[in-house]
Amino acid sequence: MLGNVACNIKYLENIPAVPKRDLILSRLGYRKGFTELNANDMALIEECINQGRLICKPAGAYLFTHVTSKSDSGVQLANGIYFQSKSLSKLLEYSNDVVLMAATAGKKVTEKILREVENGSAASGLILDSVASQTADAAIDWIVQFLNKMLAREGRILTRHRFSPGFGDLPLSYQKDIFSALKLDRLNLSLTEKFMLVPEKSVIAIAGVEGKGN
């Protein structure tokens, strides 16, 4: 049962997440049927996508914890975190448990992006940036799918949507609470004074658990 794994952080250091090519292109502003690319442009894009997929090292972590109380304005978790957010409270309306998650594309790709830009290859840097962003998103999607398969044994499922600090009415400052709860330094992540994740291509998210028992 879920209660037996609550408060146990699980780390996933080799997530088999592959970013989708069409999402990478979309992030770059490509619109099928409207955007024209010559042979050199296409060759550079393909080279950078392949290179980015090799450099990215998707990893992540997750933690289940119980919701001890809810109101229209916020949610209190058993691990001591209180989220003051009407939107998050609404998302967790039918959830007695939540999962805190994080995923990263790793620092090597971020370092490569910076080198490309510094060496005057802004186009390559931009393409690699898109690959890294989509890889981090793909990694968090993979974690969601993995957890849903596990929860399905109990007749439970994660909320259709997830929530991240910095969106809606949930301040970015809550990244610090989730970072500490997940002990993300173990994945070589850090947090700036303005609560930004380092490496930059990293994601933190919250989802509720719905179904039997709620």
RODO-2510 file (C-alpha; in nm, 4 decimals, decimal comma):
residues 214
     n   res          X          Y          Z
     1     m     0,0000     0,0000     0,0000
     2     l     0,1019     0,3591    -0,0555
     3     g     0,1278     0,4288     0,3163
     4     n     0,4175     0,1867     0,3444
     5     v     0,6326     0,3876     0,1018
     6     a     0,5391     0,7344     0,2272
     7     c     0,8358     0,9544     0,3216
     8     n     1,0804     0,7243     0,1369
     9     i     1,2560     0,9163    -0,1386
    10     k     1,3169     0,7152    -0,4525
    11     y     1,5927     0,8162    -0,6934
    12     l     1,5966     0,7267    -1,0614
    13     e     1,9408     0,7899    -1,2080
    14     n     1,8999     0,6426    -1,5565
    15     i     1,5576     0,7438    -1,6852
    16     p     1,5027     0,6156    -2,0427
    17     a     1,3323     0,9359    -2,1532
    18     v     1,3655     1,0387    -2,5179
    19     p     1,2451     1,3850    -2,6226
    20     k     1,0086     1,3935    -2,9188
    21     r     1,1539     1,5460    -3,2348
    22     d     0,8367     1,7400    -3,3206
    23     l     0,8303     1,9024    -2,9743
    24     i     1,1963     2,0004    -3,0066
    25     l     1,1230     2,1657    -3,3415
    26     s     0,8080     2,3315    -3,2085
    27     r     1,0059     2,4850    -2,9230
    28     l     1,2428     2,6267    -3,1844
    29     g     0,9491     2,7957    -3,3573
    30     y     0,9194     2,5477    -3,6429
    31     r     0,5703     2,5232    -3,7961
    32     k     0,5099     2,2432    -4,0421
    33     g     0,3906     2,3797    -4,3733
    34     f     0,4993     2,7342    -4,2872
    35     t     0,8641     2,7225    -4,1802
    36     e     1,1159     2,6686    -4,4584
    37     l     1,4543     2,5159    -4,3792
    38     n     1,7372     2,4589    -4,6243
    39     a     1,9548     2,1494    -4,6316
    40     n     2,2233     2,3073    -4,4121
    41     d     1,9685     2,4090    -4,1492
    42     m     1,8182     2,0602    -4,1405
    43     a     2,1606     1,8988    -4,1154
    44     l     2,2547     2,1203    -3,8205
    45     i     1,9254     2,0500    -3,6444
    46     e     1,9584     1,6737    -3,6865
    47     e     2,3209     1,6800    -3,5722
    48     c     2,2369     1,8817    -3,2593
    49     i     1,9312     1,6689    -3,1752
    50     n     2,1388     1,3505    -3,1947
    51     q     2,4208     1,5090    -2,9977
    52     g     2,1827     1,6446    -2,7340
    53     r     2,0158     1,3079    -2,6834
    54     l     2,3570     1,1535    -2,6194
    55     i     2,4721     1,4241    -2,3784
    56     c     2,1532     1,4461    -2,1728
    57     k     2,1506     1,2162    -1,8707
    58     p     1,7899     1,2155    -1,7451
    59     a     1,7534     1,1500    -1,3727
    60     g     1,4863     1,2161    -1,1158
    61     a     1,3355     1,1579    -0,7744
    62     y     0,9932     1,1221    -0,6191
    63     l     0,8351     1,1109    -0,2751
    64     f     0,4843     1,0202    -0,1643
    65     t     0,3403     1,1956     0,1383
    66     h    -0,0016     1,2274     0,3000
    67     v    -0,2293     1,5320     0,2929
    68     t    -0,3133     1,6092     0,6565
    69     s    -0,5510     1,8976     0,5912
    70     k    -0,7002     2,1017     0,3076
    71     s    -0,8861     2,4279     0,2753
    72     d    -0,9914     2,6447    -0,0151
    73     s    -0,6688     2,8413     0,0226
    74     g    -0,4057     2,5761     0,0852
    75     v    -0,2835     2,2244     0,1578
    76     q    -0,0869     2,0879     0,4543
    77     l     0,1328     1,7818     0,3984
    78     a     0,2454     1,5254     0,6535
    79     n     0,6115     1,6100     0,5879
    80     g     0,5542     1,9632     0,7174
    81     i     0,5167     2,1537     0,3903
    82     y     0,2224     2,3899     0,3634
    83     f     0,1302     2,5083     0,0151
    84     q    -0,0743     2,8271     0,0129
    85     s    -0,2449     2,8050    -0,3253
    86     k    -0,6100     2,7971    -0,4229
    87     s    -0,5225     2,6385    -0,7577
    88     l    -0,3222     2,3553    -0,6010
    89     s    -0,5926     2,3001    -0,3414
    90     k    -0,8438     2,2646    -0,6239
    91     l    -0,6183     2,0169    -0,8064
    92     l    -0,5919     1,8059    -0,4895
    93     e    -0,9635     1,8222    -0,4116
    94     y    -1,0017     1,4429    -0,4343
    95     s    -0,6522     1,3478    -0,3152
    96     n    -0,5486     1,2281     0,0306
    97     d    -0,1908     1,1718    -0,0855
    98     v     0,0453     1,3608    -0,3120
    99     v     0,3699     1,2894    -0,4904
   100     l     0,6537     1,5406    -0,5093
   101     m     0,8681     1,4871    -0,8193
   102     a     1,1755     1,6260    -0,9873
   103     a     1,3632     1,5501    -1,3087
   104     t     1,6744     1,6874    -1,4740
   105     a     1,8523     1,6555    -1,8069
   106     g     2,1856     1,6793    -1,6243
   107     k     2,4653     1,9338    -1,6133
   108     k     2,6696     1,8106    -1,9117
   109     v     2,4203     1,9379    -2,1665
   110     t     2,3971     2,2767    -1,9923
   111     e     2,7747     2,3079    -2,0012
   112     k     2,7749     2,2155    -2,3701
   113     i     2,5118     2,4813    -2,4467
   114     l     2,7230     2,7482    -2,2775
   115     r     3,0350     2,6404    -2,4684
   116     e     2,8539     2,6566    -2,8005
   117     v     2,7285     3,0084    -2,7312
   118     e     3,0672     3,1262    -2,6058
   119     n     3,2317     2,9870    -2,9206
   120     g     2,9925     3,1789    -3,1442
   121     s     2,7671     2,8843    -3,2329
   122     a     2,4452     3,0394    -3,1076
   123     a     2,2299     2,8285    -3,3411
   124     s     2,3749     2,5044    -3,2071
   125     g     2,3326     2,6291    -2,8528
   126     l     1,9686     2,7152    -2,9172
   127     i     1,8917     2,3721    -3,0634
   128     l     2,0680     2,1939    -2,7765
   129     d     1,8732     2,4124    -2,5336
   130     s     1,5478     2,2906    -2,6878
   131     v     1,6617     1,9281    -2,6715
   132     a     1,7563     1,9656    -2,3044
   133     s     1,4266     2,1319    -2,2127
   134     q     1,2237     1,8624    -2,3840
   135     t     1,4378     1,5919    -2,2240
   136     a     1,3613     1,7245    -1,8755
   137     d     0,9902     1,7344    -1,9606
   138     a     1,0075     1,3831    -2,1066
   139     a     1,1764     1,2605    -1,7886
   140     i     0,9019     1,3966    -1,5623
   141     d     0,6427     1,2449    -1,8002
   142     w     0,8233     0,9105    -1,7703
   143     i     0,8103     0,9311    -1,3893
   144     v     0,4350     1,0000    -1,4038
   145     q     0,3787     0,6973    -1,6293
   146     f     0,5979     0,4809    -1,4037
   147     l     0,4072     0,5850    -1,0910
   148     n     0,0698     0,5342    -1,2570
   149     k     0,1635     0,1744    -1,3412
   150     m     0,2610     0,1204    -0,9779
   151     l    -0,0535     0,2877    -0,8391
   152     a    -0,2800     0,0950    -1,0770
   153     r    -0,2251    -0,2154    -0,8603
   154     e    -0,4153    -0,0338    -0,5849
   155     g    -0,6826     0,1047    -0,8156
   156     r    -0,5307     0,4517    -0,7890
   157     i    -0,3975     0,7082    -1,0351
   158     l    -0,2224     1,0441    -1,0363
   159     t    -0,4204     1,3577    -1,1127
   160     r    -0,4409     1,4258    -1,4844
   161     h    -0,2528     1,7512    -1,4358
   162     r     0,0502     1,8366    -1,2282
   163     f     0,1512     2,1666    -1,0723
   164     s     0,4895     2,3370    -1,0467
   165     p     0,6065     2,6250    -0,8278
   166     g     0,6174     2,9480    -1,0254
   167     f     0,2922     2,8806    -1,2093
   168     g    -0,0520     3,0088    -1,1221
   169     d    -0,0751     3,1258    -0,7627
   170     l     0,1981     2,8927    -0,6293
   171     p     0,5117     3,1038    -0,5672
   172     l     0,8476     2,9877    -0,7033
   173     s     0,9810     3,0005    -0,3455
   174     y     0,8167     2,6607    -0,2824
   175     q     1,0923     2,5074    -0,4942
   176     k     1,3069     2,5321    -0,1802
   177     d     1,0662     2,3198     0,0252
   178     i     1,0370     2,0509    -0,2397
   179     f     1,4109     2,0591    -0,3098
   180     s     1,4772     1,9924     0,0602
   181     a     1,2085     1,7232     0,0855
   182     l     1,3561     1,5348    -0,2120
   183     k     1,7183     1,6010    -0,1086
   184     l     1,7954     1,6880    -0,4690
   185     d     2,1604     1,7595    -0,3964
   186     r     2,1991     1,3818    -0,4302
   187     l     2,1266     1,4292    -0,8023
   188     n     2,3874     1,7083    -0,8174
   189     l     2,1182     1,9748    -0,8305
   190     s     2,1301     2,3031    -0,6432
   191     l     1,9066     2,6040    -0,5909
   192     t     1,9910     2,9704    -0,6439
   193     e     1,8976     3,2507    -0,4047
   194     k     1,6038     3,3228    -0,6373
   195     f     1,4886     2,9590    -0,6142
   196     m     1,5956     2,8608    -0,9655
   197     l     1,7168     2,5054    -1,0216
   198     v     2,0739     2,4376    -1,1324
   199     p     2,1255     2,2767    -1,3808
   200     e     1,8677     2,4958    -1,5495
   201     k     1,7119     2,2104    -1,7463
   202     s     1,5406     2,0623    -1,4429
   203     v     1,1761     2,0422    -1,3368
   204     i     0,9902     2,0144    -1,0057
   205     a     0,6242     1,9096    -0,9945
   206     i     0,3410     1,8115    -0,7621
   207     a     0,0561     1,5715    -0,8397
   208     g    -0,2253     1,4262    -0,6357
   209     v    -0,3166     1,0600    -0,5939
   210     e    -0,6800     0,9776    -0,6670
   211     g    -0,8871     0,6624    -0,6500
   212     k    -0,9610     0,3937    -0,3930
   213     g    -0,9003     0,5119    -0,0386
   214     n    -0,9574     0,8818    -0,1119
***
